[in-house]
């Protein structure tokens, strides 16, 4: 068994560490702070995930709208080209 400075270092017996009340209180406080940070990080992650899903849905809607507009414009172009070639043939 080894011991050292009182209230500063744990005592180790057969690989099992023994802590004083003060050391345990400090460890509990440290773990509590770390746990609170983890909970905060998890909440931020969830918030970011929701924002990303919302943005994904919005962008997908915009993409679908643009695809529909592109199809509409291509149809108009084909119609205009057809009318132009008909006019050229009539004039000749």
N, CA and C atoms as an extended XYZ file, in Angstrom:
276
Properties=species:S:1:pos:R:3:atomname:S:1:resname:S:1:resid:I:1 pbc="F F F"
N         0.846       -1.171        0.000 N   UNK     1
C         0.000        0.000        0.000 CA  UNK     1
C         0.888        1.229        0.000 C   UNK     1
N         0.537        2.205       -0.859 N   UNK     2
C         1.331        3.424       -0.909 CA  UNK     2
C         0.454        4.606       -0.573 C   UNK     2
N         1.004        5.544        0.149 N   UNK     3
C         0.274        6.770        0.489 CA  UNK     3
C         1.179        7.940        0.203 C   UNK     3
N         0.550        9.085       -0.049 N   UNK     4
C         1.339       10.290       -0.237 CA  UNK     4
C         0.554       11.455        0.329 C   UNK     4
N         0.823       12.668       -0.143 N   UNK     5
C         0.234       13.877        0.423 CA  UNK     5
C        -1.250       13.721        0.731 C   UNK     5
N        -1.616       14.057        1.962 N   UNK     6
C        -3.005       13.950        2.409 CA  UNK     6
C        -3.894       14.876        1.575 C   UNK     6
N        -5.062       14.394        1.141 N   UNK     7
C        -6.057       15.139        0.374 CA  UNK     7
C        -5.567       15.530       -1.026 C   UNK     7
N        -4.453       15.026       -1.475 N   UNK     8
C        -3.945       15.402       -2.792 CA  UNK     8
C        -3.875       14.200       -3.726 C   UNK     8
N        -3.452       13.055       -3.240 N   UNK     9
C        -3.235       11.888       -4.083 CA  UNK     9
C        -3.996       10.711       -3.511 C   UNK     9
N        -4.474        9.868       -4.402 N   UNK    10
C        -5.230        8.704       -3.953 CA  UNK    10
C        -4.291        7.654       -3.374 C   UNK    10
N        -4.870        6.748       -2.640 N   UNK    11
C        -4.128        5.631       -2.065 CA  UNK    11
C        -4.434        4.423       -2.934 C   UNK    11
N        -3.422        3.661       -3.285 N   UNK    12
C        -3.623        2.504       -4.141 CA  UNK    12
C        -3.315        1.233       -3.371 C   UNK    12
N        -4.318        0.338       -3.345 N   UNK    13
C        -4.147       -0.952       -2.690 CA  UNK    13
C        -4.557       -2.028       -3.671 C   UNK    13
N        -3.633       -2.876       -4.033 N   UNK    14
C        -3.908       -3.969       -4.968 CA  UNK    14
C        -4.612       -3.484       -6.239 C   UNK    14
N        -4.206       -2.345       -6.768 N   UNK    15
C        -4.773       -1.836       -8.004 CA  UNK    15
C        -6.087       -1.099       -7.836 C   UNK    15
N        -6.581       -0.993       -6.611 N   UNK    16
C        -7.830       -0.276       -6.343 CA  UNK    16
C        -7.465        1.053       -5.713 C   UNK    16
N        -7.958        2.151       -6.318 N   UNK    17
C        -7.640        3.468       -5.783 CA  UNK    17
C        -8.694        3.895       -4.771 C   UNK    17
N        -8.217        4.509       -3.706 N   UNK    18
C        -9.102        5.011       -2.655 CA  UNK    18
C        -8.938        6.522       -2.617 C   UNK    18
N       -10.056        7.246       -2.596 N   UNK    19
C       -10.036        8.704       -2.615 CA  UNK    19
C       -10.585        9.262       -1.316 C   UNK    19
N       -10.169       10.474       -0.994 N   UNK    20
C       -10.742       11.177        0.159 CA  UNK    20
C       -12.052       11.824       -0.277 C   UNK    20
N       -12.829       12.291        0.699 N   UNK    21
C       -14.099       12.961        0.399 CA  UNK    21
C       -13.878       14.162       -0.517 C   UNK    21
N       -12.823       14.910       -0.229 N   UNK    22
C       -12.531       16.105       -1.014 CA  UNK    22
C       -12.196       15.736       -2.464 C   UNK    22
N       -11.421       14.674       -2.632 N   UNK    23
C       -11.076       14.231       -3.974 CA  UNK    23
C       -12.318       13.751       -4.729 C   UNK    23
N       -13.165       13.006       -4.035 N   UNK    24
C       -14.391       12.532       -4.667 CA  UNK    24
C       -15.302       13.700       -5.047 C   UNK    24
N       -15.395       14.690       -4.168 N   UNK    25
C       -16.213       15.867       -4.461 CA  UNK    25
C       -15.688       16.582       -5.702 C   UNK    25
N       -14.365       16.708       -5.795 N   UNK    26
C       -13.763       17.361       -6.956 CA  UNK    26
C       -14.020       16.544       -8.226 C   UNK    26
N       -13.903       15.218       -8.148 N   UNK    27
C       -14.168       14.355       -9.297 CA  UNK    27
C       -15.635       14.446       -9.717 C   UNK    27
N       -16.534       14.432       -8.751 N   UNK    28
C       -17.967       14.544       -9.050 CA  UNK    28
C       -18.255       15.880       -9.718 C   UNK    28
N       -17.648       16.940       -9.217 N   UNK    29
C       -17.848       18.261       -9.806 CA  UNK    29
C       -17.315       18.297      -11.241 C   UNK    29
N       -16.175       17.689      -11.455 N   UNK    30
C       -15.584       17.644      -12.795 CA  UNK    30
C       -16.468       16.841      -13.748 C   UNK    30
N       -16.950       15.690      -13.290 N   UNK    31
C       -17.824       14.869      -14.136 CA  UNK    31
C       -19.163       15.563      -14.391 C   UNK    31
N       -19.677       16.276      -13.400 N   UNK    32
C       -20.935       17.005      -13.572 CA  UNK    32
C       -20.777       18.095      -14.625 C   UNK    32
N       -19.672       18.816      -14.561 N   UNK    33
C       -19.413       19.866      -15.555 CA  UNK    33
C       -19.255       19.260      -16.945 C   UNK    33
N       -18.543       18.156      -17.037 N   UNK    34
C       -18.355       17.496      -18.331 CA  UNK    34
C       -19.694       16.985      -18.868 C   UNK    34
N       -20.519       16.443      -17.989 N   UNK    35
C       -21.825       15.943      -18.392 CA  UNK    35
C       -22.713       17.090      -18.887 C   UNK    35
N       -22.681       18.210      -18.191 N   UNK    36
C       -23.470       19.372      -18.608 CA  UNK    36
C       -23.023       19.844      -19.989 C   UNK    36
N       -21.727       19.837      -20.239 N   UNK    37
C       -21.214       20.238      -21.549 CA  UNK    37
C       -21.658       19.257      -22.626 C   UNK    37
N       -21.646       17.970      -22.298 N   UNK    38
C       -22.094       16.962      -23.258 CA  UNK    38
C       -23.573       17.130      -23.599 C   UNK    38
N       -24.394       17.428      -22.594 N   UNK    39
C       -25.818       17.658      -22.827 CA  UNK    39
C       -26.007       18.883      -23.713 C   UNK    39
N       -25.270       19.942      -23.443 N   UNK    40
C       -25.344       21.157      -24.265 CA  UNK    40
C       -24.922       20.859      -25.702 C   UNK    40
N       -23.833       20.118      -25.860 N   UNK    41
C       -23.353       19.751      -27.197 CA  UNK    41
C       -24.389       18.906      -27.935 C   UNK    41
N       -25.024       17.985      -27.216 N   UNK    42
C       -26.040       17.126      -27.829 CA  UNK    42
C       -27.221       17.967      -28.300 C   UNK    42
N       -27.652       18.928      -27.490 N   UNK    43
C       -28.763       19.797      -27.874 CA  UNK    43
C       -28.404       20.617      -29.107 C   UNK    43
N       -27.189       21.146      -29.155 N   UNK    44
C       -26.732       21.914      -30.317 CA  UNK    44
C       -26.676       21.036      -31.563 C   UNK    44
N       -26.222       19.796      -31.385 N   UNK    45
C       -26.157       18.855      -32.503 CA  UNK    45
C       -27.555       18.578      -33.040 C   UNK    45
N       -28.509       18.359      -32.143 N   UNK    46
C       -29.887       18.103      -32.558 CA  UNK    46
C       -30.465       19.320      -33.280 C   UNK    46
N       -30.183       20.511      -32.755 N   UNK    47
C       -30.665       21.746      -33.383 CA  UNK    47
C       -30.085       21.880      -34.788 C   UNK    47
N       -28.807       21.608      -34.932 N   UNK    48
C       -28.145       21.679      -36.233 CA  UNK    48
C       -28.728       20.637      -37.184 C   UNK    48
N       -28.979       19.448      -36.670 N   UNK    49
C       -29.547       18.375      -37.490 CA  UNK    49
C       -30.920       18.787      -38.027 C   UNK    49
N       -31.747       19.370      -37.169 N   UNK    50
C       -33.080       19.824      -37.590 CA  UNK    50
C       -32.957       20.917      -38.644 C   UNK    50
N       -32.041       21.861      -38.423 N   UNK    51
C       -31.823       22.931      -39.406 CA  UNK    51
C       -31.361       22.367      -40.751 C   UNK    51
N       -30.479       21.378      -40.717 N   UNK    52
C       -30.000       20.766      -41.952 CA  UNK    52
C       -31.127       20.048      -42.692 C   UNK    52
N       -31.976       19.350      -41.937 N   UNK    53
C       -33.100       18.652      -42.562 CA  UNK    53
C       -34.071       19.653      -43.180 C   UNK    53
N       -34.306       20.765      -42.492 N   UNK    54
C       -35.187       21.810      -43.017 CA  UNK    54
C       -34.595       22.404      -44.288 C   UNK    54
N       -33.306       22.722      -44.255 N   UNK    55
C       -32.636       23.274      -45.437 CA  UNK    55
C       -32.641       22.282      -46.597 C   UNK    55
N       -32.454       21.002      -46.289 N   UNK    56
C       -32.463       19.974      -47.325 CA  UNK    56
C       -33.833       19.935      -48.004 C   UNK    56
N       -34.888       19.967      -47.216 N   UNK    57
C       -36.243       19.937      -47.776 CA  UNK    57
C       -36.500       21.180      -48.635 C   UNK    57
N       -36.070       22.334      -48.146 N   UNK    58
C       -36.261       23.585      -48.892 CA  UNK    58
C       -35.499       23.536      -50.215 C   UNK    58
N       -34.248       23.097      -50.167 N   UNK    59
C       -33.431       23.028      -51.380 CA  UNK    59
C       -33.977       22.002      -52.372 C   UNK    59
N       -34.499       20.903      -51.865 N   UNK    60
C       -35.092       19.905      -52.742 CA  UNK    60
C       -36.317       20.489      -53.445 C   UNK    60
N       -37.123       21.272      -52.702 N   UNK    61
C       -38.274       21.945      -53.305 CA  UNK    61
C       -37.843       22.930      -54.376 C   UNK    61
N       -36.808       23.705      -54.093 N   UNK    62
C       -36.279       24.655      -55.084 CA  UNK    62
C       -35.763       23.927      -56.314 C   UNK    62
N       -35.075       22.816      -56.100 N   UNK    63
C       -34.544       22.030      -57.218 CA  UNK    63
C       -35.688       21.528      -58.086 C   UNK    63
N       -36.719       20.977      -57.469 N   UNK    64
C       -37.853       20.468      -58.229 CA  UNK    64
C       -38.531       21.584      -59.015 C   UNK    64
N       -38.627       22.758      -58.421 N   UNK    65
C       -39.215       23.909      -59.110 CA  UNK    65
C       -38.376       24.299      -60.315 C   UNK    65
N       -37.065       24.319      -60.153 N   UNK    66
C       -36.168       24.669      -61.256 CA  UNK    66
C       -36.207       23.625      -62.369 C   UNK    66
N       -36.310       22.367      -61.997 N   UNK    67
C       -36.401       21.306      -62.996 CA  UNK    67
C       -37.680       21.482      -63.803 C   UNK    67
N       -38.776       21.785      -63.133 N   UNK    68
C       -40.047       22.008      -63.832 CA  UNK    68
C       -39.949       23.220      -64.754 C   UNK    68
N       -39.321       24.292      -64.281 N   UNK    69
C       -39.156       25.483      -65.123 CA  UNK    69
C       -38.285       25.173      -66.334 C   UNK    69
N       -37.241       24.381      -66.151 N   UNK    70
C       -36.355       24.015      -67.254 CA  UNK    70
C       -37.119       23.237      -68.324 C   UNK    70
N       -37.952       22.290      -67.870 N   UNK    71
C       -38.764       21.527      -68.824 CA  UNK    71
C       -39.708       22.448      -69.579 C   UNK    71
N       -40.313       23.375      -68.873 N   UNK    72
C       -41.231       24.327      -69.495 CA  UNK    72
C       -40.499       25.188      -70.528 C   UNK    72
N       -39.319       25.687      -70.150 N   UNK    73
C       -38.547       26.511      -71.078 CA  UNK    73
C       -38.082       25.715      -72.299 C   UNK    73
N       -37.689       24.474      -72.098 N   UNK    74
C       -37.278       23.637      -73.234 CA  UNK    74
C       -38.447       23.425      -74.196 C   UNK    74
N       -39.644       23.228      -73.640 N   UNK    75
C       -40.831       23.071      -74.475 CA  UNK    75
C       -41.089       24.337      -75.274 C   UNK    75
N       -40.949       25.492      -74.619 N   UNK    76
C       -41.141       26.771      -75.308 CA  UNK    76
C       -40.103       26.958      -76.412 C   UNK    76
N       -38.861       26.590      -76.136 N   UNK    77
C       -37.792       26.720      -77.133 CA  UNK    77
C       -38.094       25.834      -78.340 C   UNK    77
N       -38.499       24.599      -78.085 N   UNK    78
C       -38.820       23.683      -79.183 CA  UNK    78
C       -39.982       24.262      -79.990 C   UNK    78
N       -40.994       24.792      -79.306 N   UNK    79
C       -42.140       25.395      -79.988 CA  UNK    79
C       -41.699       26.584      -80.825 C   UNK    79
N       -40.873       27.449      -80.257 N   UNK    80
C       -40.394       28.628      -80.986 CA  UNK    80
C       -39.560       28.218      -82.193 C   UNK    80
N       -38.697       27.229      -82.022 N   UNK    81
C       -37.868       26.751      -83.140 CA  UNK    81
C       -38.741       26.136      -84.230 C   UNK    81
N       -39.769       25.436      -83.829 N   UNK    82
C       -40.682       24.843      -84.801 CA  UNK    82
C       -41.411       25.932      -85.578 C   UNK    82
N       -41.880       26.970      -84.868 N   UNK    83
C       -42.581       28.086      -85.520 CA  UNK    83
C       -41.633       28.820      -86.441 C   UNK    83
N       -40.398       29.030      -86.031 N   UNK    84
C       -39.413       29.723      -86.885 CA  UNK    84
C       -39.154       28.932      -88.157 C   UNK    84
N       -38.962       27.620      -88.022 N   UNK    85
C       -38.680       26.830      -89.225 CA  UNK    85
C       -39.899       26.777      -90.121 C   UNK    85
N       -41.095       26.828      -89.567 N   UNK    86
C       -42.310       26.873      -90.390 CA  UNK    86
C       -42.367       28.193      -91.140 C   UNK    86
N       -42.027       29.288      -90.476 N   UNK    87
C       -42.026       30.607      -91.110 CA  UNK    87
C       -41.004       30.687      -92.226 C   UNK    87
N       -39.850       30.092      -92.008 N   UNK    88
C       -38.805       30.108      -93.027 CA  UNK    88
C       -39.277       29.356      -94.257 C   UNK    88
N       -39.916       28.228      -94.056 N   UNK    89
C       -40.396       27.447      -95.181 CA  UNK    89
C       -41.506       28.184      -95.937 C   UNK    89
N       -42.358       28.861      -95.217 N   UNK    90
C       -43.456       29.593      -95.849 CA  UNK    90
C       -42.897       30.741      -96.677 C   UNK    90
N       -41.901       31.448      -96.203 N   UNK    91
C       -41.322       32.595      -96.894 CA  UNK    91
C       -40.594       32.170      -98.159 C   UNK    91
N       -40.072       31.022      -98.180 N   UNK    92
C       -39.266       30.593      -99.337 CA  UNK    92
C       -40.056       30.341     -100.549 C   UNK    92
